[in-house]
Amino acid sequence: MNKLFSKIKLKIKSNLQGVAFDGVVLVFILGTLILIISSNTIRVFINGKSNYTTFLQEKEELDKLQSRNDKLAIDLQYYSSNEYKQLFLRDSQNLGQNGEQLYNTKEKPKYYQEIPEYLDIKNKTNFADWWLQLLR
């Protein structure tokens, strides 16, 4: 394996010894390298700027989500408490505690229906039994 690398190394050395760089070629190569390095530096700077902007936006979004998560954790703690379960069952299933008397208020109320003959008081002389009409 070492012999192979040494042969490759010798071959590269022998090929490079025959190459001669004139001043113009050297300036062209160095100029090209400088252009490539400076363009890559500018590109990295611009990408870094846009990445930092994206980072700030994502951080702001993360802060919003964390505050929402905190609120939801408080809500979860409340909704999983025994007090909430009691209130929920009491309201939704009409359940009560021991010793409580529950009333059904879901039916439509029945109002007293007026009878027209009782509304005409011109012919009425005795008003002593007015309260009996309320009991019917």
A tleap script that builds the chain and sets N, CA, C and O, in Angstrom:
source leaprc.protein.ff14SB
mol = sequence {
  NMET ASN LYS LEU PHE SER LYS ILE LYS LEU
  LYS ILE LYS SER ASN LEU GLN GLY VAL ALA
  PHE ASP GLY VAL VAL LEU VAL PHE ILE LEU
  GLY THR LEU ILE LEU ILE ILE SER SER ASN
  THR ILE ARG VAL PHE ILE ASN GLY LYS SER
  ASN TYR THR THR PHE LEU GLN GLU LYS GLU
  GLU LEU ASP LYS LEU GLN SER ARG ASN ASP
  LYS LEU ALA ILE ASP LEU GLN TYR TYR SER
  SER ASN GLU TYR LYS GLN LEU PHE LEU ARG
  ASP SER GLN ASN LEU GLY GLN ASN GLY GLU
  GLN LEU TYR ASN THR LYS GLU LYS PRO LYS
  TYR TYR GLN GLU ILE PRO GLU TYR LEU ASP
  ILE LYS ASN LYS THR ASN PHE ALA ASP TRP
  TRP LEU GLN LEU LEU CARG
}
set mol.1.N position { 0.828 -1.187 0.000 }
set mol.1.CA position { 0.000 0.000 0.000 }
set mol.1.C position { 0.879 1.260 0.000 }
set mol.1.O position { 0.608 2.221 -0.721 }
set mol.2.N position { 1.944 1.234 0.830 }
set mol.2.CA position { 2.846 2.390 0.884 }
set mol.2.C position { 3.575 2.584 -0.442 }
set mol.2.O position { 3.876 3.710 -0.838 }
set mol.3.N position { 3.857 1.471 -1.123 }
set mol.3.CA position { 4.542 1.560 -2.413 }
set mol.3.C position { 3.642 2.258 -3.436 }
set mol.3.O position { 4.112 3.037 -4.267 }
set mol.4.N position { 2.344 1.965 -3.359 }
set mol.4.CA position { 1.398 2.577 -4.283 }
set mol.4.C position { 1.344 4.089 -4.086 }
set mol.4.O position { 1.368 4.855 -5.049 }
set mol.5.N position { 1.270 4.507 -2.822 }
set mol.5.CA position { 1.237 5.949 -2.536 }
set mol.5.C position { 2.538 6.633 -2.941 }
set mol.5.O position { 2.530 7.752 -3.454 }
set mol.6.N position { 3.614 5.971 -2.713 }
set mol.6.CA position { 4.904 6.587 -3.081 }
set mol.6.C position { 5.045 6.709 -4.594 }
set mol.6.O position { 5.617 7.683 -5.084 }
set mol.7.N position { 4.527 5.726 -5.345 }
set mol.7.CA position { 4.567 5.805 -6.804 }
set mol.7.C position { 3.700 6.962 -7.312 }
set mol.7.O position { 4.088 7.698 -8.218 }
set mol.8.N position { 2.503 7.102 -6.697 }
set mol.8.CA position { 1.601 8.196 -7.102 }
set mol.8.C position { 2.243 9.537 -6.792 }
set mol.8.O position { 2.132 10.479 -7.577 }
set mol.9.N position { 2.911 9.627 -5.655 }
set mol.9.CA position { 3.568 10.874 -5.247 }
set mol.9.C position { 4.693 11.242 -6.221 }
set mol.9.O position { 4.843 12.402 -6.604 }
set mol.10.N position { 5.456 10.262 -6.601 }
set mol.10.CA position { 6.544 10.509 -7.545 }
set mol.10.C position { 6.003 10.927 -8.914 }
set mol.10.O position { 6.571 11.801 -9.569 }
set mol.11.N position { 4.922 10.310 -9.336 }
set mol.11.CA position { 4.322 10.635 -10.630 }
set mol.11.C position { 3.830 12.085 -10.639 }
set mol.11.O position { 4.022 12.805 -11.619 }
set mol.12.N position { 3.187 12.512 -9.527 }
set mol.12.CA position { 2.703 13.896 -9.438 }
set mol.12.C position { 3.876 14.872 -9.450 }
set mol.12.O position { 3.806 15.910 -10.107 }
set mol.13.N position { 4.945 14.555 -8.735 }
set mol.13.CA position { 6.124 15.441 -8.691 }
set mol.13.C position { 6.755 15.588 -10.074 }
set mol.13.O position { 7.130 16.685 -10.488 }
set mol.14.N position { 6.862 14.477 -10.768 }
set mol.14.CA position { 7.487 14.542 -12.092 }
set mol.14.C position { 6.627 15.338 -13.069 }
set mol.14.O position { 7.158 16.038 -13.930 }
set mol.15.N position { 5.289 15.238 -12.942 }
set mol.15.CA position { 4.405 16.002 -13.832 }
set mol.15.C position { 4.433 17.487 -13.500 }
set mol.15.O position { 4.348 18.317 -14.405 }
set mol.16.N position { 4.550 17.837 -12.239 }
set mol.16.CA position { 4.557 19.253 -11.855 }
set mol.16.C position { 5.899 19.935 -12.128 }
set mol.16.O position { 5.945 21.159 -12.250 }
set mol.17.N position { 6.966 19.191 -12.226 }
set mol.17.CA position { 8.265 19.804 -12.491 }
set mol.17.C position { 8.335 20.373 -13.898 }
set mol.17.O position { 9.073 21.321 -14.161 }
set mol.18.N position { 7.564 19.788 -14.790 }
set mol.18.CA position { 7.588 20.267 -16.163 }
set mol.18.C position { 6.707 21.491 -16.375 }
set mol.18.O position { 6.779 22.121 -17.430 }
set mol.19.N position { 5.884 21.839 -15.405 }
set mol.19.CA position { 4.982 22.979 -15.552 }
set mol.19.C position { 5.693 24.224 -15.058 }
set mol.19.O position { 6.262 24.238 -13.966 }
set mol.20.N position { 5.658 25.247 -15.853 }
set mol.20.CA position { 6.260 26.515 -15.471 }
set mol.20.C position { 5.183 27.587 -15.497 }
set mol.20.O position { 4.456 27.740 -16.478 }
set mol.21.N position { 5.097 28.319 -14.404 }
set mol.21.CA position { 4.097 29.382 -14.294 }
set mol.21.C position { 4.737 30.698 -14.656 }
set mol.21.O position { 5.707 31.126 -14.030 }
set mol.22.N position { 4.195 31.333 -15.663 }
set mol.22.CA position { 4.641 32.671 -16.003 }
set mol.22.C position { 3.925 33.661 -15.106 }
set mol.22.O position { 3.022 33.267 -14.367 }
set mol.23.N position { 4.281 34.887 -15.144 }
set mol.23.CA position { 3.677 35.928 -14.315 }
set mol.23.C position { 2.201 36.122 -14.600 }
set mol.23.O position { 1.413 36.324 -13.676 }
set mol.24.N position { 1.814 36.064 -15.871 }
set mol.24.CA position { 0.420 36.282 -16.254 }
set mol.24.C position { -0.436 35.128 -15.768 }
set mol.24.O position { -1.523 35.367 -15.243 }
set mol.25.N position { -0.004 33.908 -15.917 }
set mol.25.CA position { -0.762 32.735 -15.488 }
set mol.25.C position { -0.907 32.746 -13.975 }
set mol.25.O position { -1.980 32.455 -13.446 }
set mol.26.N position { 0.177 33.083 -13.277 }
set mol.26.CA position { 0.142 33.138 -11.813 }
set mol.26.C position { -0.830 34.201 -11.333 }
set mol.26.O position { -1.567 33.969 -10.375 }
set mol.27.N position { -0.849 35.350 -11.969 }
set mol.27.CA position { -1.784 36.423 -11.599 }
set mol.27.C position { -3.216 35.986 -11.868 }
set mol.27.O position { -4.116 36.258 -11.074 }
set mol.28.N position { -3.422 35.304 -12.997 }
set mol.28.CA position { -4.769 34.832 -13.322 }
set mol.28.C position { -5.252 33.809 -12.289 }
set mol.28.O position { -6.391 33.877 -11.827 }
set mol.29.N position { -4.389 32.875 -11.937 }
set mol.29.CA position { -4.777 31.850 -10.953 }
set mol.29.C position { -5.046 32.486 -9.594 }
set mol.29.O position { -6.046 32.167 -8.952 }
set mol.30.N position { -4.170 33.378 -9.150 }
set mol.30.CA position { -4.365 34.040 -7.852 }
set mol.30.C position { -5.604 34.931 -7.870 }
set mol.30.O position { -6.336 34.984 -6.882 }
set mol.31.N position { -5.845 35.620 -8.958 }
set mol.31.CA position { -7.040 36.464 -9.078 }
set mol.31.C position { -8.318 35.633 -9.013 }
set mol.31.O position { -9.291 36.003 -8.356 }
set mol.32.N position { -8.287 34.495 -9.716 }
set mol.32.CA position { -9.452 33.603 -9.685 }
set mol.32.C position { -9.692 33.073 -8.275 }
set mol.32.O position { -10.833 33.016 -7.816 }
set mol.33.N position { -8.624 32.689 -7.594 }
set mol.33.CA position { -8.775 32.217 -6.211 }
set mol.33.C position { -9.332 33.310 -5.294 }
set mol.33.O position { -10.186 33.043 -4.449 }
set mol.34.N position { -8.847 34.530 -5.463 }
set mol.34.CA position { -9.339 35.645 -4.640 }
set mol.34.C position { -10.814 35.903 -4.915 }
set mol.34.O position { -11.579 36.142 -3.981 }
set mol.35.N position { -11.231 35.858 -6.195 }
set mol.35.CA position { -12.642 36.042 -6.542 }
set mol.35.C position { -13.513 34.945 -5.940 }
set mol.35.O position { -14.591 35.215 -5.412 }
set mol.36.N position { -13.042 33.722 -6.023 }
set mol.36.CA position { -13.821 32.603 -5.474 }
set mol.36.C position { -13.950 32.730 -3.960 }
set mol.36.O position { -15.035 32.547 -3.408 }
set mol.37.N position { -12.859 33.038 -3.302 }
set mol.37.CA position { -12.884 33.162 -1.836 }
set mol.37.C position { -13.750 34.341 -1.398 }
set mol.37.O position { -14.531 34.212 -0.455 }
set mol.38.N position { -13.622 35.489 -2.070 }
set mol.38.CA position { -14.429 36.655 -1.676 }
set mol.38.C position { -15.911 36.434 -1.987 }
set mol.38.O position { -16.763 36.846 -1.201 }
set mol.39.N position { -16.241 35.790 -3.122 }
set mol.39.CA position { -17.654 35.531 -3.421 }
set mol.39.C position { -18.242 34.544 -2.411 }
set mol.39.O position { -19.388 34.694 -1.987 }
set mol.40.N position { -17.460 33.537 -2.029 }
set mol.40.CA position { -17.935 32.599 -1.011 }
set mol.40.C position { -18.109 33.283 0.343 }
set mol.40.O position { -19.049 32.981 1.078 }
set mol.41.N position { -17.198 34.209 0.673 }
set mol.41.CA position { -17.319 34.945 1.937 }
set mol.41.C position { -18.576 35.796 1.945 }
set mol.41.O position { -19.296 35.825 2.943 }
set mol.42.N position { -18.853 36.491 0.843 }
set mol.42.CA position { -20.060 37.323 0.744 }
set mol.42.C position { -21.310 36.450 0.811 }
set mol.42.O position { -22.281 36.793 1.486 }
set mol.43.N position { -21.279 35.307 0.097 }
set mol.43.CA position { -22.439 34.402 0.118 }
set mol.43.C position { -22.696 33.872 1.527 }
set mol.43.O position { -23.844 33.802 1.965 }
set mol.44.N position { -21.632 33.501 2.236 }
set mol.44.CA position { -21.783 32.994 3.607 }
set mol.44.C position { -22.333 34.099 4.512 }
set mol.44.O position { -23.176 33.830 5.367 }
set mol.45.N position { -21.868 35.328 4.334 }
set mol.45.CA position { -22.360 36.447 5.150 }
set mol.45.C position { -23.854 36.691 4.898 }
set mol.45.O position { -24.621 36.878 5.842 }
set mol.46.N position { -24.262 36.688 3.630 }
set mol.46.CA position { -25.678 36.905 3.284 }
set mol.46.C position { -26.533 35.754 3.810 }
set mol.46.O position { -27.609 35.981 4.363 }
set mol.47.N position { -26.059 34.524 3.639 }
set mol.47.CA position { -26.804 33.377 4.164 }
set mol.47.C position { -26.884 33.423 5.684 }
set mol.47.O position { -27.908 33.068 6.269 }
set mol.48.N position { -25.807 33.858 6.318 }
set mol.48.CA position { -25.808 33.974 7.778 }
set mol.48.C position { -26.817 35.004 8.246 }
set mol.48.O position { -27.495 34.808 9.254 }
set mol.49.N position { -26.915 36.116 7.502 }
set mol.49.CA position { -27.889 37.158 7.850 }
set mol.49.C position { -29.318 36.631 7.725 }
set mol.49.O position { -30.142 36.832 8.617 }
set mol.50.N position { -29.601 35.965 6.622 }
set mol.50.CA position { -30.957 35.434 6.429 }
set mol.50.C position { -31.239 34.314 7.436 }
set mol.50.O position { -32.363 34.185 7.921 }
set mol.51.N position { -30.234 33.514 7.747 }
set mol.51.CA position { -30.417 32.465 8.754 }
set mol.51.C position { -30.689 33.067 10.130 }
set mol.51.O position { -31.497 32.535 10.890 }
set mol.52.N position { -30.026 34.161 10.449 }
set mol.52.CA position { -30.243 34.812 11.742 }
set mol.52.C position { -31.654 35.403 11.809 }
set mol.52.O position { -32.306 35.336 12.851 }
set mol.53.N position { -32.119 35.974 10.710 }
set mol.53.CA position { -33.490 36.490 10.653 }
set mol.53.C position { -34.490 35.357 10.845 }
set mol.53.O position { -35.457 35.494 11.594 }
set mol.54.N position { -34.256 34.249 10.172 }
set mol.54.CA position { -35.117 33.076 10.337 }
set mol.54.C position { -35.065 32.575 11.772 }
set mol.54.O position { -36.092 32.196 12.334 }
set mol.55.N position { -33.884 32.571 12.367 }
set mol.55.CA position { -33.717 32.159 13.761 }
set mol.55.C position { -34.539 33.036 14.697 }
set mol.55.O position { -35.205 32.530 15.601 }
set mol.56.N position { -34.494 34.346 14.485 }
set mol.56.CA position { -35.268 35.256 15.345 }
set mol.56.C position { -36.766 35.023 15.193 }
set mol.56.O position { -37.496 35.045 16.184 }
set mol.57.N position { -37.237 34.801 13.961 }
set mol.57.CA position { -38.655 34.526 13.744 }
set mol.57.C position { -39.069 33.220 14.405 }
set mol.57.O position { -40.125 33.150 15.033 }
set mol.58.N position { -38.264 32.212 14.273 }
set mol.58.CA position { -38.578 30.926 14.881 }
set mol.58.C position { -38.547 31.023 16.408 }
set mol.58.O position { -39.349 30.387 17.092 }
set mol.59.N position { -37.622 31.820 16.936 }
set mol.59.CA position { -37.550 31.995 18.389 }
set mol.59.C position { -38.802 32.701 18.900 }
set mol.59.O position { -39.339 32.339 19.947 }
set mol.60.N position { -39.268 33.709 18.163 }
set mol.60.CA position { -40.498 34.406 18.534 }
set mol.60.C position { -41.692 33.449 18.496 }
set mol.60.O position { -42.537 33.464 19.391 }
set mol.61.N position { -41.750 32.628 17.463 }
set mol.61.CA position { -42.818 31.627 17.353 }
set mol.61.C position { -42.742 30.622 18.506 }
set mol.61.O position { -43.768 30.222 19.057 }
set mol.62.N position { -41.534 30.222 18.859 }
set mol.62.CA position { -41.344 29.296 19.971 }
set mol.62.C position { -41.804 29.909 21.287 }
set mol.62.O position { -42.436 29.237 22.101 }
set mol.63.N position { -41.485 31.194 21.498 }
set mol.63.CA position { -41.935 31.876 22.722 }
set mol.63.C position { -43.457 31.919 22.802 }
set mol.63.O position { -44.031 31.702 23.869 }
set mol.64.N position { -44.116 32.202 21.669 }
set mol.64.CA position { -45.584 32.215 21.648 }
set mol.64.C position { -46.143 30.837 21.972 }
set mol.64.O position { -47.088 30.705 22.750 }
set mol.65.N position { -45.550 29.812 21.368 }
set mol.65.CA position { -46.026 28.454 21.610 }
set mol.65.C position { -45.781 28.012 23.051 }
set mol.65.O position { -46.593 27.290 23.629 }
set mol.66.N position { -44.663 28.446 23.629 }
set mol.66.CA position { -44.400 28.092 25.020 }
set mol.66.C position { -45.379 28.780 25.965 }
set mol.66.O position { -45.826 28.171 26.937 }
set mol.67.N position { -45.719 30.042 25.695 }
set mol.67.CA position { -46.695 30.722 26.550 }
set mol.67.C position { -48.066 30.077 26.387 }
set mol.67.O position { -48.799 29.933 27.366 }
set mol.68.N position { -48.423 29.687 25.163 }
set mol.68.CA position { -49.698 28.982 24.952 }
set mol.68.C position { -49.682 27.626 25.653 }
set mol.68.O position { -50.690 27.195 26.212 }
set mol.69.N position { -48.545 26.968 25.619 }
set mol.69.CA position { -48.410 25.688 26.299 }
set mol.69.C position { -48.581 25.852 27.811 }
set mol.69.O position { -49.206 25.015 28.462 }
set mol.70.N position { -48.028 26.925 28.362 }
set mol.70.CA position { -48.196 27.184 29.801 }
set mol.70.C position { -49.662 27.389 30.150 }
set mol.70.O position { -50.145 26.857 31.150 }
set mol.71.N position { -50.380 28.169 29.319 }
set mol.71.CA position { -51.807 28.390 29.557 }
set mol.71.C position { -52.588 27.088 29.456 }
set mol.71.O position { -53.476 26.821 30.265 }
set mol.72.N position { -52.250 26.279 28.453 }
set mol.72.CA position { -52.934 25.001 28.291 }
set mol.72.C position { -52.629 24.041 29.437 }
set mol.72.O position { -53.487 23.250 29.829 }
set mol.73.N position { -51.422 24.107 29.971 }
set mol.73.CA position { -51.079 23.263 31.119 }
set mol.73.C position { -51.903 23.656 32.341 }
set mol.73.O position { -52.342 22.795 33.103 }
set mol.74.N position { -52.112 24.961 32.524 }
set mol.74.CA position { -52.955 25.426 33.636 }
set mol.74.C position { -54.390 24.972 33.416 }
set mol.74.O position { -55.049 24.521 34.353 }
set mol.75.N position { -54.886 25.090 32.162 }
set mol.75.CA position { -56.241 24.622 31.861 }
set mol.75.C position { -56.374 23.120 32.087 }
set mol.75.O position { -57.377 22.659 32.631 }
set mol.76.N position { -55.370 22.361 31.672 }
set mol.76.CA position { -55.399 20.915 31.865 }
set mol.76.C position { -55.446 20.566 33.349 }
set mol.76.O position { -56.175 19.667 33.768 }
set mol.77.N position { -54.663 21.285 34.126 }
set mol.77.CA position { -54.661 21.042 35.571 }
set mol.77.C position { -56.042 21.345 36.153 }
set mol.77.O position { -56.521 20.610 37.016 }
set mol.78.N position { -56.683 22.416 35.691 }
set mol.78.CA position { -58.018 22.775 36.183 }
set mol.78.C position { -59.053 21.736 35.750 }
set mol.78.O position { -59.864 21.291 36.563 }
set mol.79.N position { -59.026 21.346 34.466 }
set mol.79.CA position { -60.030 20.419 33.956 }
set mol.79.C position { -59.859 19.000 34.496 }
set mol.79.O position { -60.809 18.217 34.479 }
set mol.80.N position { -58.680 18.665 34.967 }
set mol.80.CA position { -58.490 17.332 35.542 }
set mol.80.C position { -58.687 17.320 37.052 }
set mol.80.O position { -58.530 16.275 37.684 }
set mol.81.N position { -59.027 18.462 37.638 }
set mol.81.CA position { -59.240 18.523 39.084 }
set mol.81.C position { -60.597 17.931 39.457 }
set mol.81.O position { -61.511 17.873 38.633 }
set mol.82.N position { -60.712 17.500 40.686 }
set mol.82.CA position { -61.967 16.921 41.171 }
set mol.82.C position { -63.073 17.956 41.256 }
set mol.82.O position { -64.240 17.627 41.042 }
set mol.83.N position { -62.732 19.195 41.562 }
set mol.83.CA position { -63.743 20.247 41.652 }
set mol.83.C position { -64.423 20.467 40.305 }
set mol.83.O position { -65.643 20.611 40.234 }
set mol.84.N position { -63.619 20.493 39.229 }
set mol.84.CA position { -64.207 20.681 37.907 }
set mol.84.C position { -65.074 19.491 37.530 }
set mol.84.O position { -66.151 19.665 36.960 }
set mol.85.N position { -64.616 18.283 37.842 }
set mol.85.CA position { -65.411 17.092 37.526 }
set mol.85.C position { -66.759 17.139 38.248 }
set mol.85.O position { -67.788 16.782 37.674 }
set mol.86.N position { -66.749 17.581 39.506 }
set mol.86.CA position { -68.008 17.704 40.246 }
set mol.86.C position { -68.928 18.728 39.589 }
set mol.86.O position { -70.118 18.472 39.405 }
set mol.87.N position { -68.378 19.879 39.239 }
set mol.87.CA position { -69.200 20.915 38.598 }
set mol.87.C position { -69.728 20.448 37.247 }
set mol.87.O position { -70.883 20.705 36.906 }
set mol.88.N position { -68.897 19.771 36.488 }
set mol.88.CA position { -69.309 19.297 35.170 }
set mol.88.C position { -70.429 18.267 35.290 }
set mol.88.O position { -71.425 18.345 34.571 }
set mol.89.N position { -70.270 17.315 36.186 }
set mol.89.CA position { -71.313 16.313 36.367 }
set mol.89.C position { -72.591 16.937 36.904 }
set mol.89.O position { -73.694 16.542 36.526 }
set mol.90.N position { -72.436 17.899 37.775 }
set mol.90.CA position { -73.596 18.560 38.347 }
set mol.90.C position { -74.398 19.275 37.264 }
set mol.90.O position { -75.627 19.205 37.244 }
set mol.91.N position { -73.697 19.960 36.368 }
set mol.91.CA position { -74.387 20.724 35.321 }
set mol.91.C position { -74.879 19.841 34.177 }
set mol.91.O position { -76.009 20.000 33.716 }
set mol.92.N position { -74.050 18.924 33.721 }
set mol.92.CA position { -74.412 18.168 32.520 }
set mol.92.C position { -75.317 16.978 32.808 }
set mol.92.O position { -76.185 16.656 31.996 }
set mol.93.N position { -75.132 16.324 33.941 }
set mol.93.CA position { -75.904 15.119 34.238 }
set mol.93.C position { -76.965 15.338 35.317 }
set mol.93.O position { -77.642 14.400 35.738 }
set mol.94.N position { -77.097 16.584 35.755 }
set mol.94.CA position { -78.071 16.922 36.801 }
set mol.94.C position { -77.857 16.092 38.057 }
set mol.94.O position { -78.811 15.593 38.653 }
set mol.95.N position { -76.626 15.952 38.444 }
set mol.95.CA position { -76.306 15.223 39.668 }
set mol.95.C position { -76.132 16.206 40.806 }
set mol.95.O position { -75.728 17.349 40.594 }
set mol.96.N position { -76.436 15.766 42.003 }
set mol.96.CA position { -76.297 16.630 43.163 }
set mol.96.C position { -75.563 15.921 44.274 }
set mol.96.O position { -75.232 14.740 44.165 }
set mol.97.N position { -75.314 16.640 45.333 }
set mol.97.CA position { -74.659 16.069 46.494 }
set mol.97.C position { -75.713 15.536 47.450 }
set mol.97.O position { -76.905 15.800 47.291 }
set mol.98.N position { -75.263 14.787 48.439 }
set mol.98.CA position { -76.188 14.258 49.424 }
set mol.98.C position { -76.887 15.398 50.152 }
set mol.98.O position { -76.255 16.384 50.532 }
set mol.99.N position { -78.188 15.256 50.342 }
set mol.99.CA position { -78.958 16.261 51.061 }
set mol.99.C position { -79.485 17.380 50.184 }
set mol.99.O position { -80.221 18.237 50.674 }
set mol.100.N position { -79.135 17.403 48.903 }
set mol.100.CA position { -79.637 18.446 48.011 }
set mol.100.C position { -80.910 17.964 47.329 }
set mol.100.O position { -81.063 16.779 47.035 }
set mol.101.N position { -81.806 18.884 47.086 }
set mol.101.CA position { -83.032 18.574 46.354 }
set mol.101.C position { -82.925 19.261 45.003 }
set mol.101.O position { -82.757 20.478 44.927 }
set mol.102.N position { -83.023 18.479 43.939 }
set mol.102.CA position { -82.877 19.006 42.594 }
set mol.102.C position { -84.246 19.237 41.980 }
set mol.102.O position { -85.197 18.503 42.247 }
set mol.103.N position { -84.327 20.266 41.156 }
set mol.103.CA position { -85.565 20.609 40.461 }
set mol.103.C position { -85.306 20.555 38.969 }
set mol.103.O position { -84.240 20.950 38.495 }
set mol.104.N position { -86.272 20.070 38.248 }
set mol.104.CA position { -86.164 20.015 36.796 }
set mol.104.C position { -86.733 21.308 36.227 }
set mol.104.O position { -87.921 21.596 36.375 }
set mol.105.N position { -85.889 22.063 35.590 }
set mol.105.CA position { -86.331 23.342 35.008 }
set mol.105.C position { -86.225 23.325 33.496 }
set mol.105.O position { -86.278 24.375 32.856 }
set mol.106.N position { -86.076 22.141 32.919 }
set mol.106.CA position { -85.913 22.068 31.477 }
set mol.106.C position { -87.244 22.074 30.728 }
set mol.106.O position { -87.263 22.331 29.524 }
set mol.107.N position { -88.340 21.800 31.401 }
set mol.107.CA position { -89.636 21.854 30.737 }
set mol.107.C position { -90.063 23.303 30.573 }
set mol.107.O position { -89.639 24.177 31.330 }
set mol.108.N position { -90.896 23.547 29.588 }
set mol.108.CA position { -91.393 24.906 29.385 }
set mol.108.C position { -92.353 25.246 30.526 }
set mol.108.O position { -93.169 24.414 30.921 }
set mol.109.N position { -92.260 26.437 31.041 }
set mol.109.CA position { -93.169 26.802 32.138 }
set mol.109.C position { -94.607 26.961 31.623 }
set mol.109.O position { -94.844 27.412 30.502 }
set mol.110.N position { -95.525 26.583 32.462 }
set mol.110.CA position { -96.935 26.716 32.110 }
set mol.110.C position { -97.466 27.979 32.801 }
set mol.110.O position { -97.468 28.084 34.027 }
set mol.111.N position { -97.905 28.909 31.997 }
set mol.111.CA position { -98.402 30.172 32.526 }
set mol.111.C position { -99.915 30.091 32.765 }
set mol.111.O position { -100.621 29.280 32.165 }
set mol.112.N position { -100.365 30.932 33.629 }
set mol.112.CA position { -101.799 31.039 33.916 }
set mol.112.C position { -102.493 31.595 32.678 }
set mol.112.O position { -102.120 32.650 32.165 }
set mol.113.N position { -103.486 30.888 32.214 }
set mol.113.CA position { -104.205 31.352 31.036 }
set mol.113.C position { -105.406 32.178 31.479 }
set mol.113.O position { -106.204 31.757 32.317 }
set mol.114.N position { -105.506 33.324 30.913 }
set mol.114.CA position { -106.580 34.242 31.290 }
set mol.114.C position { -107.899 33.811 30.654 }
set mol.114.O position { -107.960 33.416 29.490 }
set mol.115.N position { -108.922 33.901 31.445 }
set mol.115.CA position { -110.259 33.587 30.952 }
set mol.115.C position { -110.970 34.913 30.733 }
set mol.115.O position { -111.055 35.721 31.658 }
set mol.116.N position { -111.476 35.153 29.542 }
set mol.116.CA position { -112.051 36.465 29.216 }
set mol.116.C position { -113.197 36.886 30.134 }
set mol.116.O position { -113.354 38.077 30.402 }
set mol.117.N position { -113.990 35.954 30.614 }
set mol.117.CA position { -115.118 36.341 31.472 }
set mol.117.C position { -114.658 36.907 32.801 }
set mol.117.O position { -115.380 37.683 33.428 }
set mol.118.N position { -113.467 36.530 33.237 }
set mol.118.CA position { -112.955 37.086 34.494 }
set mol.118.C position { -112.274 38.438 34.294 }
set mol.118.O position { -112.068 39.185 35.250 }
set mol.119.N position { -111.933 38.742 33.065 }
set mol.119.CA position { -111.294 40.031 32.795 }
set mol.119.C position { -112.312 41.176 32.764 }
set mol.119.O position { -111.944 42.330 32.986 }
set mol.120.N position { -113.550 40.880 32.498 }
set mol.120.CA position { -114.576 41.918 32.451 }
set mol.120.C position { -115.079 42.173 33.869 }
set mol.120.O position { -115.810 41.362 34.438 }
set mol.121.N position { -114.681 43.302 34.424 }
set mol.121.CA position { -115.065 43.595 35.814 }
set mol.121.C position { -116.268 44.547 35.904 }
set mol.121.O position { -116.620 44.968 37.006 }
set mol.122.N position { -116.886 44.886 34.817 }
set mol.122.CA position { -118.036 45.776 34.850 }
set mol.122.C position { -119.236 45.101 35.513 }
set mol.122.O position { -119.989 45.753 36.237 }
set mol.123.N position { -119.419 43.804 35.272 }
set mol.123.CA position { -120.557 43.074 35.816 }
set mol.123.C position { -120.234 42.418 37.149 }
set mol.123.O position { -121.129 41.858 37.781 }
set mol.124.N position { -118.995 42.469 37.594 }
set mol.124.CA position { -118.573 41.827 38.838 }
set mol.124.C position { -118.875 42.740 40.006 }
set mol.124.O position { -118.547 43.926 39.981 }
set mol.125.N position { -119.496 42.191 41.018 }
set mol.125.CA position { -119.815 42.988 42.200 }
set mol.125.C position { -119.078 42.503 43.426 }
set mol.125.O position { -118.748 43.294 44.310 }
set mol.126.N position { -118.813 41.197 43.488 }
set mol.126.CA position { -118.134 40.643 44.651 }
set mol.126.C position { -116.706 40.273 44.262 }
set mol.126.O position { -116.484 39.383 43.441 }
set mol.127.N position { -115.749 40.964 44.858 }
set mol.127.CA position { -114.331 40.721 44.546 }
set mol.127.C position { -113.647 39.908 45.638 }
set mol.127.O position { -112.418 39.847 45.668 }
set mol.128.N position { -114.390 39.293 46.518 }
set mol.128.CA position { -113.800 38.578 47.642 }
set mol.128.C position { -113.151 37.267 47.215 }
set mol.128.O position { -112.266 36.781 47.920 }
set mol.129.N position { -113.543 36.685 46.111 }
set mol.129.CA position { -112.997 35.382 45.711 }
set mol.129.C position { -111.930 35.482 44.602 }
set mol.129.O position { -111.731 34.521 43.858 }
set mol.130.N position { -111.283 36.567 44.491 }
set mol.130.CA position { -110.265 36.755 43.442 }
set mol.130.C position { -109.131 35.768 43.570 }
set mol.130.O position { -108.572 35.313 42.572 }
set mol.131.N position { -108.794 35.439 44.797 }
set mol.131.CA position { -107.639 34.548 45.013 }
set mol.131.C position { -107.961 33.106 44.633 }
set mol.131.O position { -107.049 32.320 44.375 }
set mol.132.N position { -109.261 32.743 44.594 }
set mol.132.CA position { -109.622 31.405 44.189 }
set mol.132.C position { -109.290 31.157 42.704 }
set mol.132.O position { -109.020 30.026 42.301 }
set mol.133.N position { -109.316 32.214 41.917 }
set mol.133.CA position { -108.997 32.072 40.500 }
set mol.133.C position { -107.527 31.709 40.282 }
set mol.133.O position { -107.183 31.086 39.277 }
set mol.134.N position { -106.668 32.094 41.212 }
set mol.134.CA position { -105.244 31.791 41.076 }
set mol.134.C position { -104.949 30.318 41.334 }
set mol.134.O position { -103.959 29.784 40.835 }
set mol.135.N position { -105.810 29.660 42.115 }
set mol.135.CA position { -105.592 28.261 42.482 }
set mol.135.C position { -106.061 27.295 41.418 }
set mol.135.O position { -105.701 26.120 41.493 }
set mol.136.N position { -106.821 27.698 40.453 }
set mol.136.CA position { -107.300 26.798 39.418 }
set mol.136.C position { -106.240 26.398 38.457 }
set mol.136.O position { -106.504 25.637 37.527 }
savepdb mol mol.pdb
quit
